[in-house]
């Protein structure tokens, strides 16, 4: 019975490595500030009675404040990804008469467009879908008003995130930073970037972490491994 309960609890363990309670509280406060600023600006610049913010921005806020080190949460990923996706969705809205087919092509096309523009951002898929099923709810002329709202929301969210992370102590836009006062492990140990590239090619998977961050993480792990072996 105890073993069954213990194994079941594992399903509720956070999947993010390195996430502390302080980080989670900071992420919540950051989202509060980000969505608050975006919403306030929306009511000031647009005259819509209720649609003053696009819903996918909430998903962007989760990435921006909960995992600011993620490549998917960087400024170009958020701003570029959302705008590229909005344009893709608007194009499908006007080119494809069938809404279901237009929605499917919008999301798939947004993934391709974001990948080619190096601004892959998961909420972009929702932006593209929103352009197909909800753009006309924003303005009678369809696209321009929706695109303007997406761009404004994205820029304001990134700006708020940049200011917030300067206070919270996170590097944003993210840059890998060596640990101060803790030198890397000396030769012959040391994983190089070419080793990481080769390992990624072996696995054939895409991971939500930058190559530089992965190299820094492995470097620190080698330091601790060398210290553990030395003590043994």
C-alpha positions, 0 to 999 in steps of 0.5 A: 500500500505504501509503495503504491502511494509513493509511486502515485505521488511521483506523478505530482512531482514538478517536472522542472529541474531547479525550480524552488518555491521562491521561483514559483512565487516570483513567477506568480507575481511576475505573471500578475504584473505582466498580465496587469500591464498588458490588460491596462494598456489594452483598455487604454489603446483599444475600445473593445468592451471585453476583448482587450487582450488575446488569450494566448498571451497568458501562455506566453506569461507562463513561459516568460515568468516560470521558465525565463531561461527557456529558449522558447521564452526569449524576447524574439521568441515571444514577440516574433513568434506571436506576430509571425503566428498571427500573420500566418493565421490571418493569411489562412483566414483569407485564403482558405474558405473552410474554417476547420481546414484553415485552423489546421493549416494556420497552426501547422503553418505557424510552427513551420514559420516560427521554426524558419524565423528562429522564434518558436513559441508554443503560444504562437499556435494558439495565436494562429488559431485565434486569428482564424476563429476569433479575429473578426471578434476584435474588429470589423476589418479583421486582420489589422486590429488583431495583429496590432493587439497581438503585437502590443500585448507581446511587446508590453509583456516582454518589457514587463518581464525584462524589468521584473527579472532585473529585480528577481535576479534572473538573467533575461534575456537569458545568458548562461552565467558561470557560477562565481567562485566555483571554477570548472573542472580541470582537464582531462575532464570537461565536456565540449560543445562538440560532444553535446552536439554529438549526444543530441544527434544520438538521441534525436530529440529536441530539448527545451534548454539552450546548448550553452546552458546544457554545457554549463550544467554538465560542467557543474555536474562534472565538478561535483562528480570529480569532488565526489570521486576524490573524496572516495 
